[in-house]
Amino acid sequence: MTWEAAQPAADARRALYARLVLEHRLSPQDPLEPRTGDWERDAAEVIFSERKVAVAEIAALLEL
């Protein structure tokens, strides 16, 4: 999904979906560790928007 988001004229929201999958499904998590979801709140605003998004616009949200 990240590769698809990097293609010319593609919607970069797919890269945010890929980051969410990596964060919540593929990474080990400690259930007792407090979570900070500030980037997720910002990502949700972009994902649920009705507009096409460029990679440059979401680059800060993709940093791990």
TORPA-4810 file (N, C-alpha, C, O; in nm, 3 decimals):
<nodes>
NODE_1_0.083_-0.119_0.000_0.000_0.000_0.000_0.087_0.125_0.000_0.050_0.227_-0.059_M
NODE_2_0.201_0.119_0.065_0.290_0.235_0.066_0.344_0.261_-0.073_0.354_0.376_-0.116_T
NODE_3_0.381_0.155_-0.144_0.430_0.170_-0.282_0.323_0.234_-0.369_0.352_0.324_-0.447_W
NODE_4_0.200_0.188_-0.356_0.090_0.244_-0.436_0.070_0.392_-0.407_0.041_0.469_-0.498_E
NODE_5_0.086_0.431_-0.282_0.067_0.571_-0.244_0.176_0.661_-0.302_0.155_0.780_-0.320_A
NODE_6_0.293_0.603_-0.330_0.405_0.681_-0.383_0.401_0.699_-0.534_0.483_0.773_-0.589_A
NODE_7_0.309_0.634_-0.600_0.299_0.645_-0.746_0.245_0.783_-0.785_0.167_0.843_-0.712_Q
NODE_8_0.287_0.832_-0.903_0.236_0.963_-0.948_0.084_0.963_-0.959_0.023_0.866_-1.006_P
NODE_9_0.025_1.069_-0.917_-0.121_1.090_-0.923_-0.199_0.993_-0.834_-0.319_0.975_-0.855_A
NODE_10_-0.134_0.931_-0.738_-0.203_0.839_-0.647_-0.245_0.914_-0.522_-0.190_1.019_-0.489_A
NODE_11_-0.343_0.859_-0.453_-0.389_0.917_-0.327_-0.300_0.865_-0.215_-0.293_0.744_-0.193_D
NODE_12_-0.234_0.954_-0.146_-0.137_0.915_-0.042_-0.202_0.865_0.085_-0.132_0.821_0.176_A
NODE_13_-0.333_0.870_0.095_-0.398_0.818_0.215_-0.370_0.669_0.233_-0.377_0.619_0.346_R
NODE_14_-0.339_0.598_0.125_-0.304_0.456_0.136_-0.180_0.436_0.222_-0.169_0.335_0.291_R
NODE_15_-0.088_0.531_0.219_0.032_0.521_0.304_-0.006_0.530_0.451_0.055_0.464_0.535_A
NODE_16_-0.105_0.611_0.482_-0.152_0.618_0.622_-0.218_0.489_0.664_-0.201_0.445_0.778_L
NODE_17_-0.294_0.427_0.574_-0.353_0.296_0.605_-0.243_0.194_0.635_-0.254_0.116_0.729_Y
NODE_18_-0.137_0.196_0.553_-0.026_0.103_0.573_0.041_0.127_0.708_0.077_0.032_0.777_A
NODE_19_0.057_0.252_0.746_0.120_0.283_0.876_0.032_0.234_0.991_0.083_0.183_1.090_R
NODE_20_-0.099_0.249_0.978_-0.189_0.201_1.083_-0.183_0.048_1.096_-0.184_-0.005_1.207_L
NODE_21_-0.176_-0.022_0.983_-0.164_-0.168_0.986_-0.034_-0.208_1.053_-0.031_-0.298_1.138_V
NODE_22_0.075_-0.142_1.016_0.204_-0.171_1.077_0.201_-0.147_1.227_0.252_-0.228_1.304_L
NODE_23_0.142_-0.038_1.267_0.138_0.000_1.409_0.050_-0.093_1.492_0.088_-0.131_1.603_E
NODE_24_-0.067_-0.130_1.440_-0.165_-0.201_1.522_-0.172_-0.351_1.500_-0.220_-0.424_1.586_H
NODE_25_-0.124_-0.399_1.386_-0.135_-0.542_1.358_-0.002_-0.615_1.351_0.005_-0.733_1.384_R
NODE_26_0.103_-0.547_1.309_0.228_-0.617_1.285_0.338_-0.588_1.387_0.437_-0.660_1.392_L
NODE_27_0.321_-0.486_1.467_0.424_-0.451_1.566_0.389_-0.510_1.701_0.272_-0.513_1.740_S
NODE_28_0.491_-0.558_1.775_0.462_-0.609_1.909_0.417_-0.494_2.000_0.467_-0.382_1.990_P
NODE_29_0.323_-0.524_2.088_0.269_-0.421_2.176_0.261_-0.472_2.319_0.228_-0.588_2.343_Q
NODE_30_0.292_-0.385_2.410_0.276_-0.414_2.551_0.139_-0.361_2.593_0.118_-0.240_2.588_D
NODE_31_0.047_-0.447_2.635_-0.088_-0.401_2.668_-0.093_-0.308_2.789_-0.193_-0.238_2.809_P
NODE_32_0.012_-0.306_2.871_0.012_-0.221_2.989_0.081_-0.086_2.965_0.079_0.001_3.052_L
NODE_33_0.142_-0.070_2.850_0.212_0.054_2.820_0.112_0.162_2.780_0.024_0.138_2.697_E
NODE_34_0.124_0.281_2.838_0.035_0.389_2.797_0.059_0.426_2.651_0.173_0.426_2.605_P
NODE_35_-0.046_0.457_2.581_-0.035_0.486_2.439_-0.060_0.633_2.413_-0.146_0.695_2.475_R
NODE_36_0.017_0.686_2.323_-0.006_0.823_2.278_-0.049_0.816_2.133_0.025_0.763_2.049_T
NODE_37_-0.164_0.867_2.101_-0.218_0.856_1.966_-0.236_0.989_1.898_-0.331_1.007_1.822_G
NODE_38_-0.146_1.083_1.923_-0.160_1.214_1.859_-0.152_1.205_1.708_-0.230_1.269_1.637_D
NODE_39_-0.058_1.125_1.657_-0.046_1.113_1.512_-0.168_1.045_1.453_-0.207_1.074_1.340_W
NODE_40_-0.231_0.955_1.529_-0.350_0.886_1.479_-0.468_0.981_1.463_-0.547_0.967_1.370_E
NODE_41_-0.479_1.076_1.552_-0.587_1.175_1.542_-0.570_1.257_1.415_-0.666_1.281_1.341_R
NODE_42_-0.447_1.302_1.390_-0.419_1.378_1.268_-0.437_1.293_1.144_-0.487_1.341_1.042_D
NODE_43_-0.396_1.166_1.151_-0.412_1.076_1.037_-0.560_1.051_1.007_-0.599_1.044_0.891_A
NODE_44_-0.641_1.039_1.111_-0.784_1.016_1.090_-0.849_1.134_1.018_-0.936_1.115_0.932_A
NODE_45_-0.808_1.254_1.052_-0.862_1.371_0.983_-0.830_1.367_0.834_-0.915_1.401_0.752_E
NODE_46_-0.710_1.325_0.800_-0.671_1.317_0.660_-0.742_1.202_0.591_-0.793_1.218_0.480_V
NODE_47_-0.747_1.085_0.656_-0.810_0.968_0.595_-0.958_0.991_0.566_-1.007_0.950_0.461_I
NODE_48_-1.028_1.056_0.657_-1.171_1.075_0.638_-1.207_1.199_0.557_-1.324_1.228_0.536_F
NODE_49_-1.106_1.270_0.510_-1.135_1.386_0.425_-1.180_1.337_0.288_-1.151_1.224_0.249_S
NODE_50_-1.249_1.419_0.217_-1.303_1.382_0.087_-1.212_1.424_-0.028_-1.253_1.420_-0.144_E
NODE_51_-1.090_1.463_0.002_-1.002_1.513_-0.102_-0.885_1.420_-0.125_-0.854_1.336_-0.040_R
NODE_52_-0.820_1.433_-0.240_-0.702_1.357_-0.272_-0.583_1.419_-0.199_-0.571_1.542_-0.194_K
NODE_53_-0.497_1.338_-0.143_-0.388_1.385_-0.059_-0.254_1.349_-0.123_-0.239_1.239_-0.178_V
NODE_54_-0.157_1.441_-0.117_-0.023_1.416_-0.170_0.067_1.363_-0.060_0.043_1.388_0.058_A
NODE_55_0.171_1.290_-0.099_0.265_1.232_-0.002_0.333_1.342_0.079_0.353_1.327_0.199_V
NODE_56_0.368_1.452_0.015_0.435_1.561_0.087_0.349_1.616_0.201_0.400_1.665_0.301_A
NODE_57_0.219_1.607_0.184_0.125_1.659_0.284_0.122_1.572_0.411_0.094_1.622_0.520_E
NODE_58_0.149_1.444_0.397_0.140_1.352_0.511_0.275_1.297_0.556_0.281_1.207_0.639_I
NODE_59_0.384_1.351_0.501_0.517_1.298_0.530_0.547_1.295_0.681_0.607_1.199_0.729_A
NODE_60_0.508_1.395_0.753_0.535_1.399_0.898_0.459_1.289_0.972_0.508_1.240_1.073_A
NODE_61_0.343_1.250_0.924_0.265_1.145_0.990_0.322_1.006_0.962_0.292_0.912_1.035_L
NODE_62_0.404_0.993_0.859_0.458_0.862_0.822_0.587_0.828_0.894_0.633_0.714_0.886_L
NODE_63_0.647_0.923_0.964_0.772_0.896_1.035_0.747_0.803_1.151_0.655_0.824_1.231_E
NODE_64_0.829_0.699_1.160_0.812_0.601_1.267_0.900_0.629_1.383_0.898_0.554_1.481_L
</nodes>
